[in-house]
Amino acid sequence: MVPRSGMFGYHRGWNEEASGEFRMKKIGIVLLGLIVLLVVAVLAVPRLIDWNGYKAEIAQAVKEATGRDLTIGGEIEVSILPDVSFALSDLTLSRSSTRR
């Protein structure tokens, strides 16, 4: 093993193997940081979205699919943990225009 010379002279004990280990640790730390950032984003982003702004679009989709009017009087709530879920409250659906 030949020590490398640096700006301040020779570095004892510095070799290619130690340099590779340092790089691997650095890559591992960066990857771990990215994974943590991704998890935080997945948990935080749904809370930042105003889901109540989609009430009209949901009502329109129900109208097109069923021919009936949907009114969403309550809040739209979205949960990621423990399961992905959407909760709507105070819903009313108009009567069907066709009678049997």
Backbone hydrogen bonds, N-H to C=O, Kabsch-Sander energy under -0.5 kcal/mol:
donor,donor_aa,acceptor,acceptor_aa,energy
6,G,9,G,-3.2
9,G,6,G,-1.4
11,H,4,R,-1.6
12,R,10,Y,-0.7
14,W,11,H,-1.0
15,N,13,G,-0.6
19,S,15,N,-2.0
20,G,16,E,-2.4
21,E,17,E,-2.3
22,F,18,A,-2.2
23,R,19,S,-2.2
24,M,20,G,-2.3
25,K,21,E,-2.3
26,K,22,F,-2.5
27,I,23,R,-2.7
28,G,24,M,-2.5
29,I,25,K,-2.5
30,V,26,K,-2.3
31,L,27,I,-2.7
32,L,28,G,-2.6
33,G,29,I,-2.4
34,L,30,V,-2.2
35,I,31,L,-2.3
36,V,32,L,-2.5
37,L,33,G,-2.3
38,L,34,L,-2.3
39,V,35,I,-2.4
40,V,36,V,-2.4
41,A,37,L,-2.2
42,V,38,L,-2.5
43,L,39,V,-1.9
44,A,40,V,-2.2
45,V,41,A,-2.7
47,R,44,A,-0.9
48,L,44,A,-0.9
48,L,45,V,-1.2
49,I,45,V,-1.0
51,W,49,I,-1.3
53,G,50,D,-1.3
54,Y,51,W,-1.8
55,K,52,N,-1.3
58,I,54,Y,-2.4
59,A,55,K,-2.6
60,Q,56,A,-2.3
61,A,57,E,-2.2
62,V,58,I,-2.3
63,K,59,A,-2.3
64,E,60,Q,-2.5
65,A,61,A,-2.0
66,T,62,V,-2.7
67,G,62,V,-0.6
67,G,63,K,-2.2
68,R,62,V,-0.6
71,T,92,T,-2.9
73,G,71,T,-0.7
73,G,90,D,-3.1
74,G,89,S,-2.1
77,E,75,E,-0.6
77,E,87,A,-2.8
79,S,85,S,-2.6
85,S,79,S,-2.5
87,A,77,E,-3.1
89,S,75,E,-0.7
92,T,71,T,-2.1
94,S,69,D,-2.9
